[in-house]
């Protein structure tokens, strides 16, 4: 459904079209909020049940450790890539700042 504005957009709809659109958008937001709330509540219940069973906590730790060990090379390489990218970003921002300072000094002279 194409969304357009202007006099031709709501031809024959009157003002009711705008209200229906707003109500639909509001309904979507309410649904998203209630879904998020239900997810957080059920997640909290799940975590509280897991914490009460030390064997489950130990098993989850083993599973997490296995996954980290299995993908350790990929994890290390992605961390190194992120570190290099952040260093490049910092150096670029430092150069930009030095350029701005130099331009400011030239304008003052």
C-alpha positions as CSV (number, residue, x, y, z in Angstrom):
1,X,0.0,0.0,0.0
2,X,1.5,3.3,-1.1
3,X,1.7,6.1,1.4
4,X,1.4,9.6,0.0
5,X,0.5,13.0,1.3
6,X,-1.6,15.8,-0.1
7,X,-5.2,16.3,-1.1
8,X,-5.2,13.3,-3.4
9,X,-3.9,11.0,-0.7
10,X,-7.1,11.0,1.4
11,X,-9.6,11.4,-1.3
12,X,-12.9,10.1,-0.1
13,X,-11.6,9.1,3.3
14,X,-12.3,12.3,5.2
15,X,-10.4,12.6,8.5
16,X,-11.1,9.0,9.6
17,X,-8.2,7.8,7.5
18,X,-5.7,9.7,9.7
19,X,-7.3,8.4,12.9
20,X,-7.2,4.8,11.7
21,X,-3.5,5.2,10.7
22,X,-2.7,6.6,14.1
23,X,-4.6,3.9,16.0
24,X,-2.9,1.2,13.9
25,X,0.6,2.7,14.7
26,X,-0.4,3.0,18.4
27,X,-1.6,-0.7,18.4
28,X,1.8,-1.8,17.0
29,X,3.7,0.1,19.7
30,X,1.5,-1.4,22.4
31,X,2.0,-4.9,21.0
32,X,5.8,-4.4,20.9
33,X,5.9,-3.1,24.4
34,X,3.8,-6.0,25.8
35,X,5.9,-8.5,23.9
36,X,9.1,-7.0,25.3
37,X,7.6,-7.0,28.8
38,X,6.6,-10.7,28.5
39,X,10.0,-11.6,27.2
40,X,11.8,-9.9,30.1
41,X,9.5,-11.5,32.6
42,X,9.8,-15.0,31.2
43,X,13.6,-14.5,30.9
44,X,13.8,-13.5,34.5
45,X,11.8,-16.5,35.6
46,X,14.1,-18.8,33.5
47,X,17.2,-17.3,35.0
48,X,15.9,-17.5,38.5
49,X,15.1,-21.2,37.9
50,X,18.5,-21.9,36.4
51,X,20.3,-20.2,39.3
52,X,18.5,-22.5,41.8
53,X,20.0,-25.6,40.1
54,X,23.8,-25.6,40.4
55,X,24.1,-28.5,38.0
56,X,22.4,-26.5,35.3
57,X,24.7,-23.5,35.9
58,X,27.7,-25.9,35.7
59,X,26.4,-27.4,32.5
60,X,25.8,-24.0,30.9
61,X,29.3,-23.0,31.9
62,X,30.7,-26.1,30.2
63,X,28.7,-25.4,27.1
64,X,29.9,-21.8,27.0
65,X,33.4,-22.9,27.5
66,X,33.2,-25.5,24.7
67,X,31.8,-22.9,22.3
68,X,34.5,-20.4,23.2
69,X,37.2,-23.0,22.9
70,X,35.9,-24.2,19.5
71,X,35.7,-20.7,18.0
72,X,38.7,-19.2,19.8
73,X,40.7,-18.5,16.7
74,X,37.7,-16.7,15.1
75,X,37.1,-14.8,18.3
76,X,40.7,-13.7,18.6
77,X,40.8,-12.6,14.9
78,X,37.6,-10.6,15.2
79,X,38.8,-8.9,18.4
80,X,42.1,-8.1,16.6
81,X,40.2,-6.6,13.7
82,X,38.0,-4.5,16.0
83,X,41.2,-3.3,17.8
84,X,42.8,-2.3,14.6
85,X,39.7,-0.6,13.4
86,X,39.4,1.4,16.6
87,X,43.1,2.4,16.4
88,X,42.6,3.6,12.9
89,X,39.5,5.5,14.0
90,X,41.3,7.2,16.8
91,X,44.2,8.2,14.6
92,X,41.8,9.6,12.0
93,X,40.0,11.6,14.6
94,X,43.3,12.9,16.0
95,X,44.3,14.0,12.5
96,X,41.0,15.8,12.1
97,X,41.4,17.5,15.4
98,X,44.9,18.6,14.4
99,X,43.6,20.0,11.1
100,X,40.9,21.9,12.9
101,X,43.4,23.4,15.4
102,X,45.7,24.3,12.5
103,X,42.9,26.1,10.7
104,X,41.9,27.9,13.8
105,X,45.5,29.1,14.3
106,X,45.6,30.3,10.7
107,X,42.4,32.2,11.1
108,X,43.7,34.0,14.2
109,X,46.9,35.1,12.4
